[in-house]
Amino acid sequence: MLTLYYAKGTCSLASHIALEEAGLDYRAERVDLAAKAQQTPEYLAINPKGRVPALATDKGVLTETPAILSYIAALAPEAGLGLADDAFAHARLQSFMAYMNSTVHPAHAHRLRGSRWTDDPAAIEALKVKVPQNMRDGFALIQNEIFEGPFVFGETYTVADPYLFTVAGWLEGDGVDIAEFPAINAHRQRMAERPAVQRVLQAIG
Ligand SMILES: N[C@@H](CCC(=O)N[C@@H](CS)C(=O)NCC(=O)O)C(=O)O
C-alpha cells in the first residue's frame, strides 16, 4: 500500500492526480501546513525535509515530485505515464520535471516562502517583486519550447500533465493571467475535465 502525504494547494497535487490516473492502490494523508504539521516530530520522521509531498512505499519513503511521479509511472507501466519505451522521450519528460522542480516552483516560492532565503522582512518583501515576471518567463518557455498539445508531450498523457496542471494553478495568485498562455489555459481546462482530476479535487475539498 502506498501512502501519499499531501496538502491542499501545493505541488503534492501532481502526485495525487498521477496516483489516481495510474489506478494504483493508495491512501492519502493530509498534512496541515497552516498548523505546521510538517514540522512535528511525527512528520519529520516520515520526511525530514518537512515538506509535502512524501510517498511512503513498502521500500521506504520517496520525496521530490519528479522522483515520485517517475516512480508512479514505473509502477503502472500499462498506464503509459512515463514514456519509458523511448529513451529520448523519457529523458525529455525528466527534463521537463527537473525544470518545474528546480526553476518554476522556486520562482513561485519567492512569493510565500521568502523566509527560506532571508530573515530580513524588507528583503522578504523585495523577493516577491520578480515573481510575476519569473513565472511568466517560465510559462512562456514551457508554452513555446516544450508544450506540444493537447498534452505536454503531444497525444500521450504523461505524469508531466498533472505537474503542469498543478503549477499552472498557481499563476493567478502569482499575478499572472493564465489567458496570456492560451495553450496552457486550454490544457488546464482539458485536465479539469478528466475524471481522475475531478476525483482528487473532490477528495481534497
Ligand atoms: N522540491 C520539492 C518541493 C516540496 C515543497 O516545497 N513543498 C511545499 C508545498 S508546494 C511545502 O511542503 N511547503 C511547506 C513548508 O515550506 O513548510 C518537490 O517538488 O516535491
PDBQT file of the ligand as one rigid body, heavy atoms in Angstrom, charges set to zero:
ROOT
HETATM    1  N1  LIG A 301      11.160  20.105  -4.461  1.00  0.00    +0.000 N 
HETATM    2  C1  LIG A 301      10.035  19.637  -3.677  1.00  0.00    +0.000 C 
HETATM    3  C2  LIG A 301       9.347  20.851  -3.086  1.00  0.00    +0.000 C 
HETATM    4  C3  LIG A 301       8.444  20.467  -1.958  1.00  0.00    +0.000 C 
HETATM    5  C4  LIG A 301       7.835  21.715  -1.343  1.00  0.00    +0.000 C 
HETATM    6  O1  LIG A 301       8.468  22.799  -1.281  1.00  0.00    +0.000 OA
HETATM    7  N2  LIG A 301       6.594  21.580  -0.878  1.00  0.00    +0.000 N 
HETATM    8  C5  LIG A 301       5.920  22.694  -0.275  1.00  0.00    +0.000 C 
HETATM    9  C6  LIG A 301       4.486  22.771  -0.793  1.00  0.00    +0.000 C 
HETATM   10  S1  LIG A 301       4.446  23.093  -2.550  1.00  0.00    +0.000 SA
HETATM   11  C7  LIG A 301       5.867  22.515   1.230  1.00  0.00    +0.000 C 
HETATM   12  O2  LIG A 301       5.738  21.407   1.711  1.00  0.00    +0.000 OA
HETATM   13  N3  LIG A 301       5.970  23.617   1.971  1.00  0.00    +0.000 N 
HETATM   14  C8  LIG A 301       5.870  23.578   3.379  1.00  0.00    +0.000 C 
HETATM   15  C9  LIG A 301       6.936  24.387   4.038  1.00  0.00    +0.000 C 
HETATM   16  O3  LIG A 301       7.746  25.011   3.347  1.00  0.00    +0.000 OA
HETATM   17  O4  LIG A 301       6.945  24.417   5.263  1.00  0.00    +0.000 OA
HETATM   18  C10 LIG A 301       9.087  18.832  -4.553  1.00  0.00    +0.000 C 
HETATM   19  O5  LIG A 301       8.977  19.143  -5.726  1.00  0.00    +0.000 OA
HETATM   20  O6  LIG A 301       8.488  17.878  -4.071  1.00  0.00    +0.000 OA
ENDROOT
TORSDOF 0
